[in-house]
Amino acid sequence: MPRRCTVCSHPEVESINKALVAGEPYRSIAKRYEASESAMYRHQENHIPTTLAKANEAEEVAQADDLLGQVQDLQARTLAILEAAEETREHRTALAAIREARSNLELLAKLLGELDQRPQLNILISPEWLELRAVIVGALEPYSDARGAVLRAIEGVGNGRA
């Protein structure tokens, strides 16, 4: 007969579950609730209620939504300042508001995942690729049909064709 989980039968199981879901170290939770670290680990792996885990995810989503709302509010206020500065012909203030609005838009795009900040690498102009291409084409010199097929394939990939 399998042993009963000591954490599940602990009187403070809800508090332990919250601490585990929050990512607190097993050692500190075990010490606080007078249990073993291995029991904490096994409990987290096998018995944490899914609803508690989902509740933590929902809280993170709510925080992200709040951050997004704050940035959107900031953008609206920035645009109001820009409009007021344009009406009063305060050009320096208007330009500062434009800079802030641009920064706000960039931040919004990042938060919404609409701005790809990964570095772009064009392999077709990299010296390593050009050297490798020359080696491949040179090695295929005695095989004119294969050489032509490889060159066509390489040019096709460079033009966006597979």
PyMOL commands that set and color helices and strands:
alter all, ss='L'
color gray80, all
select helices_A, chain A and resi 13-21+26-32+37-46+50-87+91-111+123-125+127-139+144-158
alter helices_A, ss='H'
color red, helices_A
deselect
rebuild
show_as cartoon
